[in-house]
Amino acid sequence: MTQTNCSQCNTVLNCNVNNITACWCNQLPAILPLDATAISCLCQTCTLNKINHYLEALYTQPIKDQIAFAKAFKGNDNLIEELDYTMQNGYMVFSKWFFLKRGTCCKNGCKNCPYGFRK
């Protein structure tokens, strides 16, 4: 375990560079394209912000392209706060990303439904 600082916000973090499969970042889905300029670790908050920023660009594409991208992550049942859901008033509110990974609309008028269904 190596102690380092987030290259974006300077927060102290522990990086398991010697065993990357045991590092917290390995629990995140590989959504971001590899960036050849990345030379150091980001903290969990900065990493999730970067992923969500990337997904915001995805959400501007046609829904069929969004679904096609998310399909590769469909089997990932590991829900991640600030990616798959946020907590609001003690309740889990699922994100667009969660619904895209699921791949279908339940027709319940969910808050962040990307499929356009509204009651």
N, C-alpha and C positions, 0 to 999 in steps of 0.2 A: 504494500500500500504506500503510495507516494502522496504527500501533502503538497498541493500546489494552489494557485489562484486562478479563478475564472479569467480567461483572457478578455472577457467583455466587461464584467462588472467588478472584478477583482475580489470576489468572495472567496474565502478559503474553502477548498474542497479536497476530498480524498479521491485519488485516481488509482485504480487497480491495474496499472499499465502492465504489470508482470503476469496478470491473469485476467485478460479483458472479458472473458466469459463470466467472471464473478463481479464485474463492475456494474454499478447502477445503470449506466448508460446502455448497457447491453439489453436491458429490459424494455427499452423503447423500440418501437418499430422503425425499420430502416427506411423512413420516408424521404429524408433529404438526400439529394444526389451527393456523391463524394465531391468534396471541395479540395482541390490540390493546394489551396492557399492556407488551409487549416493546419496549424502547427502545434496547437495546444488545446487543452480541454476547456469546455464550458460547464458552468454549474447547471443543475437540473432546471432551474427557472429560466436561464438564458437559452438552454437547449430547447425547452418546450416553447418558448417565445419564438425561436427561430423556426421550429416546425410549424407552429400555428401561422406564422407569417407566410411561409411557403404554401400552406393549405389555403390561405385567403386568396392567393393567386390562382390556385386550382379551382376554387369556387366560382371564378369568373368564366370558366370554360363551359361548354355545353354539358348538360347533365350526363349524357352517355359517356363522355370522356372522364368525368369525375368518377362515375361508377366503375369504369374500366380500370382506372388507376387504383381505386380502393379495393378492387376484387382480390388483389394479391395479399391483402391484409385481413381478409374475411375470417379466417380461422383463428385470429388472435383474440382470445377471450380475456386477456389480461387488460382490464380497464385501468386507464391512467388518468388521474385527476388533472385537470387543465388541458387535456387532449381529448379524451372520450367523454368527459363530463365535468361540470363544475358543481359546487355545492351552493345552493341558494335557499335560505331560510330552512336549513336542515334537510333539504331534499336534493337528490341527484338530478341534475338537468343535463340530459344527453346533448352532445354537440352534433353539428352537421357531419363531422368525421365519423362519429359512432354510427349514425344512420347510413352513411355511404358504405361503411364496412359491412353493415348488415345486408345491404343490397336490395331491400324492398321497403315499401311504405306500408305501415300497419293501418292507415286510414283513421287514426285517432286524433289527428290535428296537432301533433307534437310541435312544441315550440320551435325547434331548429330543423324541422323536416326539410331536406333539400329537394324533395320530390314535388313540391308545390301543392300538396293536399292541404286544404283548409276547410274546417267545418263551417 
